[in-house]
Amino acid sequence: MKRCWLVGVLIVVGCACMLGTVGVEGHPDEDLIVSLPGQPKVEFKQYAGYVDIDVKHGRSLFYYFVEAENVPDKKPLTLWLNGGPGCSSIGGGAFTELGPFYPKGDGRGLRTNSMSWNKASNLLFVESPAGVGWSYSNTTSDYNSGDSSTATDMLLFLLKWYQKFPSYRSRELFLTGESYAGHYIPQLANVLLDYNVHSTSFKFNIKGVAATKISIGVDVCMTYERSFYFNLPEVQKALHANRTNLPYQWSMCSGVLNYSDTDPNIDILPILKKIVQNHIPVWVFSGDQDSVVPLLGSRTLIRELAHDLKFKITVPYGAWFHKGQVGGWVTEYGNLLTFATVRGAAHMVPYAQPSRALHLFSSFVHGRRLPNTTSPSIDD
């Protein structure tokens, strides 16, 4: 069976990097977003800007960071990457699926996402690799990239991002993503584990990996609204984006990136096996109406991985519940490997079923199994 993983992954990380130039709360004043054009009033803070990962080449990655809605200092940090390869995490995850805002119908303003994942976590979105969205390089050859260079650049990004946000150094960090991020994120986890082995000081405190089997496909009108909004000069100014005046417009998926056409064939199962063998829980979840990457394929691969690890079934395949209804189906192997479906979700789970997706994400962040009864839970 060809193991093509269109999934995403989450990881928990703590860091002890050097301090950068920051404000009184340990956040960079120059990256603080005062307000986005047409944005509803909110109490949480937002930041956006660049992290320079290779000064010699002039390679920089653009990020958007949203604090948790309540008590952000008590909540973990979640990194989200979109796949493609070559599609924007800002346009996808942040402003279409799980961030606090969606574009309005006229493309000139924003409306609130009542099921934003910043109810459960602080959220960090990165346009990766260079050539995606507003991330760029002054060295043209940097746009020839693949899984290995993408993972290495994200490691550098994380280390340098902590210099901007030193108060998050010891915070739990979850890594998530969709579609081709099913390659990005496990391989980033692998790089972080290797970094830990060779580091004599700081080590990433990896606590869990959750993979979401979401693929391409989004409302056409929203795609237009999003592209229109992000190409407004006042929006780019508010986001501290496009600082080099790129010779092309922002688009959801890159037209300049030349990504490896062989890396999609990389078998991700051995990498997931290594993550689990480091006692890091792995979740894979799928929309039960995903016609691009049917859930049966992912479920079979997870079962293969469990068999390889000699894991026994700890939670038999059965329904989990949300708001008194079936939220999907779930099974668990060896207390470390979980496969779950989300009922009624297609390619983009948080977009198609925002309430159930938030419940699943919150359960993972809090280290809880999905409920197997209709009794109300903290997430309801």
Contacts in CASP RR format, 6 or more apart in sequence:
PFRMAT RR
TARGET T0000
AUTHOR 0000-0000-0000
METHOD contacts of the structure
MODEL  1
MKRCWLVGVLIVVGCACMLGTVGVEGHPDEDLIVSLPGQPKVEFKQYAGY
VDIDVKHGRSLFYYFVEAENVPDKKPLTLWLNGGPGCSSIGGGAFTELGP
FYPKGDGRGLRTNSMSWNKASNLLFVESPAGVGWSYSNTTSDYNSGDSST
ATDMLLFLLKWYQKFPSYRSRELFLTGESYAGHYIPQLANVLLDYNVHST
SFKFNIKGVAATKISIGVDVCMTYERSFYFNLPEVQKALHANRTNLPYQW
SMCSGVLNYSDTDPNIDILPILKKIVQNHIPVWVFSGDQDSVVPLLGSRT
LIRELAHDLKFKITVPYGAWFHKGQVGGWVTEYGNLLTFATVRGAAHMVP
YAQPSRALHLFSSFVHGRRLPNTTSPSIDD
1 297 0 8 1.000
1 300 0 8 1.000
1 301 0 8 1.000
2 265 0 8 1.000
3 267 0 8 1.000
3 268 0 8 1.000
3 269 0 8 1.000
3 301 0 8 1.000
4 264 0 8 1.000
4 265 0 8 1.000
4 293 0 8 1.000
5 182 0 8 1.000
5 183 0 8 1.000
5 186 0 8 1.000
5 211 0 8 1.000
5 213 0 8 1.000
5 268 0 8 1.000
5 298 0 8 1.000
5 301 0 8 1.000
6 178 0 8 1.000
6 179 0 8 1.000
6 180 0 8 1.000
6 182 0 8 1.000
6 213 0 8 1.000
6 214 0 8 1.000
6 215 0 8 1.000
6 292 0 8 1.000
6 293 0 8 1.000
7 177 0 8 1.000
7 178 0 8 1.000
7 181 0 8 1.000
7 182 0 8 1.000
7 185 0 8 1.000
7 211 0 8 1.000
7 212 0 8 1.000
7 213 0 8 1.000
7 214 0 8 1.000
7 284 0 8 1.000
7 298 0 8 1.000
8 81 0 8 1.000
8 176 0 8 1.000
8 177 0 8 1.000
8 178 0 8 1.000
8 179 0 8 1.000
8 181 0 8 1.000
8 182 0 8 1.000
8 184 0 8 1.000
8 185 0 8 1.000
8 210 0 8 1.000
8 211 0 8 1.000
8 212 0 8 1.000
8 213 0 8 1.000
8 214 0 8 1.000
9 175 0 8 1.000
9 176 0 8 1.000
9 177 0 8 1.000
9 181 0 8 1.000
9 182 0 8 1.000
9 184 0 8 1.000
9 185 0 8 1.000
9 186 0 8 1.000
9 188 0 8 1.000
9 189 0 8 1.000
9 209 0 8 1.000
9 210 0 8 1.000
9 211 0 8 1.000
9 282 0 8 1.000
10 78 0 8 1.000
10 79 0 8 1.000
10 174 0 8 1.000
10 175 0 8 1.000
10 176 0 8 1.000
10 177 0 8 1.000
10 185 0 8 1.000
10 208 0 8 1.000
10 209 0 8 1.000
10 210 0 8 1.000
10 211 0 8 1.000
10 283 0 8 1.000
10 364 0 8 1.000
11 79 0 8 1.000
11 173 0 8 1.000
11 174 0 8 1.000
11 175 0 8 1.000
11 185 0 8 1.000
11 188 0 8 1.000
11 189 0 8 1.000
11 192 0 8 1.000
11 204 0 8 1.000
11 206 0 8 1.000
11 207 0 8 1.000
11 208 0 8 1.000
11 209 0 8 1.000
11 280 0 8 1.000
12 76 0 8 1.000
12 172 0 8 1.000
12 173 0 8 1.000
12 174 0 8 1.000
12 205 0 8 1.000
12 206 0 8 1.000
12 207 0 8 1.000
12 208 0 8 1.000
13 77 0 8 1.000
13 158 0 8 1.000
13 172 0 8 1.000
13 173 0 8 1.000
13 175 0 8 1.000
13 192 0 8 1.000
13 204 0 8 1.000
13 205 0 8 1.000
13 206 0 8 1.000
14 168 0 8 1.000
14 169 0 8 1.000
14 170 0 8 1.000
14 171 0 8 1.000
14 172 0 8 1.000
14 173 0 8 1.000
14 204 0 8 1.000
14 205 0 8 1.000
15 158 0 8 1.000
15 159 0 8 1.000
15 162 0 8 1.000
15 168 0 8 1.000
15 169 0 8 1.000
15 170 0 8 1.000
15 202 0 8 1.000
15 204 0 8 1.000
16 169 0 8 1.000
16 170 0 8 1.000
16 201 0 8 1.000
16 202 0 8 1.000
17 159 0 8 1.000
17 160 0 8 1.000
17 162 0 8 1.000
17 163 0 8 1.000
17 166 0 8 1.000
17 169 0 8 1.000
17 202 0 8 1.000
18 163 0 8 1.000
19 163 0 8 1.000
19 166 0 8 1.000
20 28 0 8 1.000
20 163 0 8 1.000
20 164 0 8 1.000
20 166 0 8 1.000
21 28 0 8 1.000
22 28 0 8 1.000
22 29 0 8 1.000
22 164 0 8 1.000
22 165 0 8 1.000
22 166 0 8 1.000
23 29 0 8 1.000
25 167 0 8 1.000
26 165 0 8 1.000
26 166 0 8 1.000
26 167 0 8 1.000
27 45 0 8 1.000
27 47 0 8 1.000
27 164 0 8 1.000
27 165 0 8 1.000
27 167 0 8 1.000
28 47 0 8 1.000
28 164 0 8 1.000
28 165 0 8 1.000
30 240 0 8 1.000
31 47 0 8 1.000
31 48 0 8 1.000
31 49 0 8 1.000
31 65 0 8 1.000
31 164 0 8 1.000
31 240 0 8 1.000
32 45 0 8 1.000
32 46 0 8 1.000
32 47 0 8 1.000
33 45 0 8 1.000
33 46 0 8 1.000
33 47 0 8 1.000
33 48 0 8 1.000
33 238 0 8 1.000
33 239 0 8 1.000
33 240 0 8 1.000
34 238 0 8 1.000
35 238 0 8 1.000
36 46 0 8 1.000
36 101 0 8 1.000
36 110 0 8 1.000
36 235 0 8 1.000
36 238 0 8 1.000
36 239 0 8 1.000
37 108 0 8 1.000
37 109 0 8 1.000
37 232 0 8 1.000
37 234 0 8 1.000
37 235 0 8 1.000
37 238 0 8 1.000
38 104 0 8 1.000
38 108 0 8 1.000
38 109 0 8 1.000
38 110 0 8 1.000
39 101 0 8 1.000
39 109 0 8 1.000
39 110 0 8 1.000
40 101 0 8 1.000
40 110 0 8 1.000
40 111 0 8 1.000
40 112 0 8 1.000
42 69 0 8 1.000
42 100 0 8 1.000
42 112 0 8 1.000
43 69 0 8 1.000
44 66 0 8 1.000
44 67 0 8 1.000
44 68 0 8 1.000
44 69 0 8 1.000
44 72 0 8 1.000
44 100 0 8 1.000
44 118 0 8 1.000
45 66 0 8 1.000
45 67 0 8 1.000
45 72 0 8 1.000
46 64 0 8 1.000
46 65 0 8 1.000
46 66 0 8 1.000
46 67 0 8 1.000
47 63 0 8 1.000
47 64 0 8 1.000
47 65 0 8 1.000
48 62 0 8 1.000
48 63 0 8 1.000
48 64 0 8 1.000
48 65 0 8 1.000
48 239 0 8 1.000
48 240 0 8 1.000
48 241 0 8 1.000
49 62 0 8 1.000
49 63 0 8 1.000
49 64 0 8 1.000
49 239 0 8 1.000
49 240 0 8 1.000
49 241 0 8 1.000
50 60 0 8 1.000
50 61 0 8 1.000
50 62 0 8 1.000
50 63 0 8 1.000
50 240 0 8 1.000
50 243 0 8 1.000
51 60 0 8 1.000
51 61 0 8 1.000
51 63 0 8 1.000
51 157 0 8 1.000
51 160 0 8 1.000
51 161 0 8 1.000
51 164 0 8 1.000
52 58 0 8 1.000
52 59 0 8 1.000
52 60 0 8 1.000
52 160 0 8 1.000
53 59 0 8 1.000
53 60 0 8 1.000
53 61 0 8 1.000
53 153 0 8 1.000
53 156 0 8 1.000
53 157 0 8 1.000
53 160 0 8 1.000
54 137 0 8 1.000
54 142 0 8 1.000
54 156 0 8 1.000
57 137 0 8 1.000
57 138 0 8 1.000
57 139 0 8 1.000
57 142 0 8 1.000
58 137 0 8 1.000
58 138 0 8 1.000
58 139 0 8 1.000
59 130 0 8 1.000
59 136 0 8 1.000
59 137 0 8 1.000
59 138 0 8 1.000
59 139 0 8 1.000
59 142 0 8 1.000
59 153 0 8 1.000
60 130 0 8 1.000
60 135 0 8 1.000
60 136 0 8 1.000
60 137 0 8 1.000
61 126 0 8 1.000
61 127 0 8 1.000
61 128 0 8 1.000
61 129 0 8 1.000
61 130 0 8 1.000
61 135 0 8 1.000
61 153 0 8 1.000
61 157 0 8 1.000
62 90 0 8 1.000
62 126 0 8 1.000
62 127 0 8 1.000
62 133 0 8 1.000
62 134 0 8 1.000
62 135 0 8 1.000
62 241 0 8 1.000
63 124 0 8 1.000
63 125 0 8 1.000
63 126 0 8 1.000
63 127 0 8 1.000
63 157 0 8 1.000
63 161 0 8 1.000
64 90 0 8 1.000
64 94 0 8 1.000
64 124 0 8 1.000
64 125 0 8 1.000
64 239 0 8 1.000
65 122 0 8 1.000
65 123 0 8 1.000
65 124 0 8 1.000
65 125 0 8 1.000
65 165 0 8 1.000
66 94 0 8 1.000
66 99 0 8 1.000
66 100 0 8 1.000
66 116 0 8 1.000
66 118 0 8 1.000
66 122 0 8 1.000
66 123 0 8 1.000
66 124 0 8 1.000
67 118 0 8 1.000
67 122 0 8 1.000
68 75 0 8 1.000
68 118 0 8 1.000
68 119 0 8 1.000
68 120 0 8 1.000
68 121 0 8 1.000
68 122 0 8 1.000
68 123 0 8 1.000
69 100 0 8 1.000
69 116 0 8 1.000
69 118 0 8 1.000
69 119 0 8 1.000
70 119 0 8 1.000
72 122 0 8 1.000
73 167 0 8 1.000
75 120 0 8 1.000
75 121 0 8 1.000
75 122 0 8 1.000
76 121 0 8 1.000
76 122 0 8 1.000
76 171 0 8 1.000
76 172 0 8 1.000
76 173 0 8 1.000
76 174 0 8 1.000
76 365 0 8 1.000
77 121 0 8 1.000
77 122 0 8 1.000
77 123 0 8 1.000
77 124 0 8 1.000
77 168 0 8 1.000
77 171 0 8 1.000
77 172 0 8 1.000
77 173 0 8 1.000
77 174 0 8 1.000
78 117 0 8 1.000
78 121 0 8 1.000
78 122 0 8 1.000
78 123 0 8 1.000
78 124 0 8 1.000
78 173 0 8 1.000
78 174 0 8 1.000
78 175 0 8 1.000
78 176 0 8 1.000
78 365 0 8 1.000
79 124 0 8 1.000
79 125 0 8 1.000
79 126 0 8 1.000
79 158 0 8 1.000
79 173 0 8 1.000
79 174 0 8 1.000
79 175 0 8 1.000
79 176 0 8 1.000
80 89 0 8 1.000
80 93 0 8 1.000
80 94 0 8 1.000
80 98 0 8 1.000
80 123 0 8 1.000
80 124 0 8 1.000
80 125 0 8 1.000
80 126 0 8 1.000
80 176 0 8 1.000
80 177 0 8 1.000
81 89 0 8 1.000
81 125 0 8 1.000
81 126 0 8 1.000
81 128 0 8 1.000
81 154 0 8 1.000
81 175 0 8 1.000
81 176 0 8 1.000
81 177 0 8 1.000
81 181 0 8 1.000
81 184 0 8 1.000
81 185 0 8 1.000
82 88 0 8 1.000
82 89 0 8 1.000
82 91 0 8 1.000
82 92 0 8 1.000
82 93 0 8 1.000
82 177 0 8 1.000
82 178 0 8 1.000
82 179 0 8 1.000
82 181 0 8 1.000
83 177 0 8 1.000
83 178 0 8 1.000
83 179 0 8 1.000
83 180 0 8 1.000
83 181 0 8 1.000
83 182 0 8 1.000
83 184 0 8 1.000
84 179 0 8 1.000
84 180 0 8 1.000
84 216 0 8 1.000
84 253 0 8 1.000
85 129 0 8 1.000
85 146 0 8 1.000
85 150 0 8 1.000
85 180 0 8 1.000
85 183 0 8 1.000
85 184 0 8 1.000
85 257 0 8 1.000
85 259 0 8 1.000
86 129 0 8 1.000
86 131 0 8 1.000
86 132 0 8 1.000
86 180 0 8 1.000
86 253 0 8 1.000
86 254 0 8 1.000
86 257 0 8 1.000
86 259 0 8 1.000
87 132 0 8 1.000
87 179 0 8 1.000
87 180 0 8 1.000
87 216 0 8 1.000
87 252 0 8 1.000
87 253 0 8 1.000
87 254 0 8 1.000
88 127 0 8 1.000
88 132 0 8 1.000
88 133 0 8 1.000
88 250 0 8 1.000
88 251 0 8 1.000
88 252 0 8 1.000
88 253 0 8 1.000
88 254 0 8 1.000
89 125 0 8 1.000
89 126 0 8 1.000
89 127 0 8 1.000
89 128 0 8 1.000
89 132 0 8 1.000
89 177 0 8 1.000
90 125 0 8 1.000
90 127 0 8 1.000
90 133 0 8 1.000
90 134 0 8 1.000
90 230 0 8 1.000
91 226 0 8 1.000
91 230 0 8 1.000
91 252 0 8 1.000
92 218 0 8 1.000
92 226 0 8 1.000
92 252 0 8 1.000
93 99 0 8 1.000
93 125 0 8 1.000
93 178 0 8 1.000
93 350 0 8 1.000
94 123 0 8 1.000
94 125 0 8 1.000
95 101 0 8 1.000
95 102 0 8 1.000
95 103 0 8 1.000
95 110 0 8 1.000
95 226 0 8 1.000
95 229 0 8 1.000
95 230 0 8 1.000
96 102 0 8 1.000
96 218 0 8 1.000
96 222 0 8 1.000
96 226 0 8 1.000
96 348 0 8 1.000
96 351 0 8 1.000
97 178 0 8 1.000
97 348 0 8 1.000
97 349 0 8 1.000
97 350 0 8 1.000
97 351 0 8 1.000
98 113 0 8 1.000
98 115 0 8 1.000
98 116 0 8 1.000
98 117 0 8 1.000
98 123 0 8 1.000
98 350 0 8 1.000
98 354 0 8 1.000
98 357 0 8 1.000
98 358 0 8 1.000
98 361 0 8 1.000
99 113 0 8 1.000
99 116 0 8 1.000
99 117 0 8 1.000
99 118 0 8 1.000
99 123 0 8 1.000
100 112 0 8 1.000
100 113 0 8 1.000
100 116 0 8 1.000
100 118 0 8 1.000
101 110 0 8 1.000
101 111 0 8 1.000
101 112 0 8 1.000
101 113 0 8 1.000
102 110 0 8 1.000
102 111 0 8 1.000
102 112 0 8 1.000
102 113 0 8 1.000
102 222 0 8 1.000
103 109 0 8 1.000
103 110 0 8 1.000
103 111 0 8 1.000
103 222 0 8 1.000
103 225 0 8 1.000
103 226 0 8 1.000
103 228 0 8 1.000
103 229 0 8 1.000
104 110 0 8 1.000
104 111 0 8 1.000
104 225 0 8 1.000
105 221 0 8 1.000
105 225 0 8 1.000
106 225 0 8 1.000
107 224 0 8 1.000
107 225 0 8 1.000
107 226 0 8 1.000
107 228 0 8 1.000
107 229 0 8 1.000
108 228 0 8 1.000
108 229 0 8 1.000
108 232 0 8 1.000
109 229 0 8 1.000
110 229 0 8 1.000
113 354 0 8 1.000
114 354 0 8 1.000
115 350 0 8 1.000
115 354 0 8 1.000
115 355 0 8 1.000
115 357 0 8 1.000
115 358 0 8 1.000
116 123 0 8 1.000
116 358 0 8 1.000
117 123 0 8 1.000
117 350 0 8 1.000
117 358 0 8 1.000
117 361 0 8 1.000
119 358 0 8 1.000
119 362 0 8 1.000
120 358 0 8 1.000
120 361 0 8 1.000
120 362 0 8 1.000
120 365 0 8 1.000
120 366 0 8 1.000
121 174 0 8 1.000
121 361 0 8 1.000
121 365 0 8 1.000
122 168 0 8 1.000
122 171 0 8 1.000
124 161 0 8 1.000
126 135 0 8 1.000
126 154 0 8 1.000
126 157 0 8 1.000
127 133 0 8 1.000
127 134 0 8 1.000
127 135 0 8 1.000
128 135 0 8 1.000
128 150 0 8 1.000
128 153 0 8 1.000
128 154 0 8 1.000
128 157 0 8 1.000
128 184 0 8 1.000
129 135 0 8 1.000
129 145 0 8 1.000
129 146 0 8 1.000
129 149 0 8 1.000
129 150 0 8 1.000
129 153 0 8 1.000
129 257 0 8 1.000
129 259 0 8 1.000
130 136 0 8 1.000
130 137 0 8 1.000
130 142 0 8 1.000
130 143 0 8 1.000
130 145 0 8 1.000
130 153 0 8 1.000
131 137 0 8 1.000
131 143 0 8 1.000
131 254 0 8 1.000
131 256 0 8 1.000
131 257 0 8 1.000
132 253 0 8 1.000
132 254 0 8 1.000
132 257 0 8 1.000
133 250 0 8 1.000
133 251 0 8 1.000
133 254 0 8 1.000
134 236 0 8 1.000
134 241 0 8 1.000
134 242 0 8 1.000
134 246 0 8 1.000
134 250 0 8 1.000
136 244 0 8 1.000
136 246 0 8 1.000
137 143 0 8 1.000
138 244 0 8 1.000
143 256 0 8 1.000
143 257 0 8 1.000
143 258 0 8 1.000
144 258 0 8 1.000
145 257 0 8 1.000
145 258 0 8 1.000
145 259 0 8 1.000
145 260 0 8 1.000
146 259 0 8 1.000
146 260 0 8 1.000
146 263 0 8 1.000
147 183 0 8 1.000
147 184 0 8 1.000
147 187 0 8 1.000
147 260 0 8 1.000
147 263 0 8 1.000
147 266 0 8 1.000
148 187 0 8 1.000
150 184 0 8 1.000
150 187 0 8 1.000
151 184 0 8 1.000
151 187 0 8 1.000
151 188 0 8 1.000
151 190 0 8 1.000
151 191 0 8 1.000
152 191 0 8 1.000
154 184 0 8 1.000
154 188 0 8 1.000
154 191 0 8 1.000
155 188 0 8 1.000
155 191 0 8 1.000
155 192 0 8 1.000
155 195 0 8 1.000
158 173 0 8 1.000
162 168 0 8 1.000
162 169 0 8 1.000
170 205 0 8 1.000
172 205 0 8 1.000
172 207 0 8 1.000
174 207 0 8 1.000
174 208 0 8 1.000
174 210 0 8 1.000
174 364 0 8 1.000
174 365 0 8 1.000
175 185 0 8 1.000
175 188 0 8 1.000
175 189 0 8 1.000
175 209 0 8 1.000
176 185 0 8 1.000
176 210 0 8 1.000
176 212 0 8 1.000
176 361 0 8 1.000
177 184 0 8 1.000
177 185 0 8 1.000
177 212 0 8 1.000
177 214 0 8 1.000
178 212 0 8 1.000
178 214 0 8 1.000
178 215 0 8 1.000
178 348 0 8 1.000
178 349 0 8 1.000
179 214 0 8 1.000
179 215 0 8 1.000
179 216 0 8 1.000
180 264 0 8 1.000
182 211 0 8 1.000
182 268 0 8 1.000
183 263 0 8 1.000
183 264 0 8 1.000
183 266 0 8 1.000
183 268 0 8 1.000
185 209 0 8 1.000
185 211 0 8 1.000
186 209 0 8 1.000
186 211 0 8 1.000
186 268 0 8 1.000
186 271 0 8 1.000
186 272 0 8 1.000
186 275 0 8 1.000
187 266 0 8 1.000
187 268 0 8 1.000
187 271 0 8 1.000
189 206 0 8 1.000
189 209 0 8 1.000
189 271 0 8 1.000
189 275 0 8 1.000
189 280 0 8 1.000
190 271 0 8 1.000
190 274 0 8 1.000
190 275 0 8 1.000
192 204 0 8 1.000
192 206 0 8 1.000
193 204 0 8 1.000
193 206 0 8 1.000
193 274 0 8 1.000
193 275 0 8 1.000
193 278 0 8 1.000
195 203 0 8 1.000
195 204 0 8 1.000
196 203 0 8 1.000
196 204 0 8 1.000
196 206 0 8 1.000
206 275 0 8 1.000
206 278 0 8 1.000
206 280 0 8 1.000
207 280 0 8 1.000
207 281 0 8 1.000
208 280 0 8 1.000
208 281 0 8 1.000
208 282 0 8 1.000
209 272 0 8 1.000
209 275 0 8 1.000
209 280 0 8 1.000
209 281 0 8 1.000
209 282 0 8 1.000
209 283 0 8 1.000
210 282 0 8 1.000
210 283 0 8 1.000
210 284 0 8 1.000
210 285 0 8 1.000
210 361 0 8 1.000
210 364 0 8 1.000
211 282 0 8 1.000
211 283 0 8 1.000
211 284 0 8 1.000
211 285 0 8 1.000
212 284 0 8 1.000
212 285 0 8 1.000
212 286 0 8 1.000
212 349 0 8 1.000
213 284 0 8 1.000
213 285 0 8 1.000
213 286 0 8 1.000
213 287 0 8 1.000
213 290 0 8 1.000
213 293 0 8 1.000
213 295 0 8 1.000
213 298 0 8 1.000
214 287 0 8 1.000
214 290 0 8 1.000
214 347 0 8 1.000
214 348 0 8 1.000
214 349 0 8 1.000
214 350 0 8 1.000
215 290 0 8 1.000
215 292 0 8 1.000
215 293 0 8 1.000
215 347 0 8 1.000
215 348 0 8 1.000
216 292 0 8 1.000
216 347 0 8 1.000
217 347 0 8 1.000
217 348 0 8 1.000
218 347 0 8 1.000
218 348 0 8 1.000
218 351 0 8 1.000
223 252 0 8 1.000
226 252 0 8 1.000
227 249 0 8 1.000
227 250 0 8 1.000
227 251 0 8 1.000
227 252 0 8 1.000
229 235 0 8 1.000
230 236 0 8 1.000
230 241 0 8 1.000
230 250 0 8 1.000
231 249 0 8 1.000
231 250 0 8 1.000
235 241 0 8 1.000
236 242 0 8 1.000
236 250 0 8 1.000
241 250 0 8 1.000
242 250 0 8 1.000
248 255 0 8 1.000
248 256 0 8 1.000
269 301 0 8 1.000
269 304 0 8 1.000
269 305 0 8 1.000
269 308 0 8 1.000
272 282 0 8 1.000
272 305 0 8 1.000
273 305 0 8 1.000
273 308 0 8 1.000
273 309 0 8 1.000
275 282 0 8 1.000
276 282 0 8 1.000
276 305 0 8 1.000
276 309 0 8 1.000
276 336 0 8 1.000
276 337 0 8 1.000
277 309 0 8 1.000
279 336 0 8 1.000
280 336 0 8 1.000
281 335 0 8 1.000
281 336 0 8 1.000
281 337 0 8 1.000
281 338 0 8 1.000
281 367 0 8 1.000
282 336 0 8 1.000
282 337 0 8 1.000
282 338 0 8 1.000
283 338 0 8 1.000
283 339 0 8 1.000
283 340 0 8 1.000
283 364 0 8 1.000
284 298 0 8 1.000
284 302 0 8 1.000
284 338 0 8 1.000
284 339 0 8 1.000
284 340 0 8 1.000
285 339 0 8 1.000
285 340 0 8 1.000
285 341 0 8 1.000
285 342 0 8 1.000
285 349 0 8 1.000
285 360 0 8 1.000
286 293 0 8 1.000
286 295 0 8 1.000
286 298 0 8 1.000
286 299 0 8 1.000
286 339 0 8 1.000
286 340 0 8 1.000
286 341 0 8 1.000
286 342 0 8 1.000
286 345 0 8 1.000
286 349 0 8 1.000
287 295 0 8 1.000
287 341 0 8 1.000
287 342 0 8 1.000
287 343 0 8 1.000
287 344 0 8 1.000
287 345 0 8 1.000
287 346 0 8 1.000
287 347 0 8 1.000
287 349 0 8 1.000
287 352 0 8 1.000
287 353 0 8 1.000
288 295 0 8 1.000
288 328 0 8 1.000
288 329 0 8 1.000
288 341 0 8 1.000
288 342 0 8 1.000
288 343 0 8 1.000
288 344 0 8 1.000
288 345 0 8 1.000
289 344 0 8 1.000
289 345 0 8 1.000
289 346 0 8 1.000
289 352 0 8 1.000
290 345 0 8 1.000
290 346 0 8 1.000
290 347 0 8 1.000
291 346 0 8 1.000
291 347 0 8 1.000
292 347 0 8 1.000
295 341 0 8 1.000
298 339 0 8 1.000
299 331 0 8 1.000
299 339 0 8 1.000
302 333 0 8 1.000
302 337 0 8 1.000
302 339 0 8 1.000
303 333 0 8 1.000
303 339 0 8 1.000
305 337 0 8 1.000
306 313 0 8 1.000
306 333 0 8 1.000
306 334 0 8 1.000
306 337 0 8 1.000
309 333 0 8 1.000
309 334 0 8 1.000
309 337 0 8 1.000
311 333 0 8 1.000
311 334 0 8 1.000
311 336 0 8 1.000
311 337 0 8 1.000
312 333 0 8 1.000
312 334 0 8 1.000
313 331 0 8 1.000
313 332 0 8 1.000
313 333 0 8 1.000
313 334 0 8 1.000
314 332 0 8 1.000
314 333 0 8 1.000
314 334 0 8 1.000
314 335 0 8 1.000
315 330 0 8 1.000
315 331 0 8 1.000
315 332 0 8 1.000
315 338 0 8 1.000
315 369 0 8 1.000
315 372 0 8 1.000
316 331 0 8 1.000
317 329 0 8 1.000
317 330 0 8 1.000
317 331 0 8 1.000
318 329 0 8 1.000
318 330 0 8 1.000
318 331 0 8 1.000
318 372 0 8 1.000
319 326 0 8 1.000
319 327 0 8 1.000
319 328 0 8 1.000
319 329 0 8 1.000
319 330 0 8 1.000
319 372 0 8 1.000
320 326 0 8 1.000
320 327 0 8 1.000
320 328 0 8 1.000
320 329 0 8 1.000
320 330 0 8 1.000
320 340 0 8 1.000
320 370 0 8 1.000
320 371 0 8 1.000
320 372 0 8 1.000
321 327 0 8 1.000
321 370 0 8 1.000
321 371 0 8 1.000
321 372 0 8 1.000
321 373 0 8 1.000
321 374 0 8 1.000
322 355 0 8 1.000
322 356 0 8 1.000
322 359 0 8 1.000
322 371 0 8 1.000
322 377 0 8 1.000
322 379 0 8 1.000
322 380 0 8 1.000
323 355 0 8 1.000
323 376 0 8 1.000
323 380 0 8 1.000
324 374 0 8 1.000
324 376 0 8 1.000
324 380 0 8 1.000
325 343 0 8 1.000
325 374 0 8 1.000
326 343 0 8 1.000
327 342 0 8 1.000
327 343 0 8 1.000
327 356 0 8 1.000
327 359 0 8 1.000
328 340 0 8 1.000
328 341 0 8 1.000
328 342 0 8 1.000
328 343 0 8 1.000
328 356 0 8 1.000
329 340 0 8 1.000
329 341 0 8 1.000
329 343 0 8 1.000
330 338 0 8 1.000
330 339 0 8 1.000
330 340 0 8 1.000
330 341 0 8 1.000
330 369 0 8 1.000
330 370 0 8 1.000
331 338 0 8 1.000
331 339 0 8 1.000
331 340 0 8 1.000
332 338 0 8 1.000
332 339 0 8 1.000
332 369 0 8 1.000
340 360 0 8 1.000
340 370 0 8 1.000
342 349 0 8 1.000
342 352 0 8 1.000
342 353 0 8 1.000
342 356 0 8 1.000
342 357 0 8 1.000
342 360 0 8 1.000
343 353 0 8 1.000
343 356 0 8 1.000
344 352 0 8 1.000
344 353 0 8 1.000
344 356 0 8 1.000
345 352 0 8 1.000
345 353 0 8 1.000
345 356 0 8 1.000
345 357 0 8 1.000
346 352 0 8 1.000
349 357 0 8 1.000
350 357 0 8 1.000
350 358 0 8 1.000
350 361 0 8 1.000
358 379 0 8 1.000
359 370 0 8 1.000
359 377 0 8 1.000
359 379 0 8 1.000
359 380 0 8 1.000
360 370 0 8 1.000
362 378 0 8 1.000
362 379 0 8 1.000
363 369 0 8 1.000
363 370 0 8 1.000
363 379 0 8 1.000
366 378 0 8 1.000
371 377 0 8 1.000
END
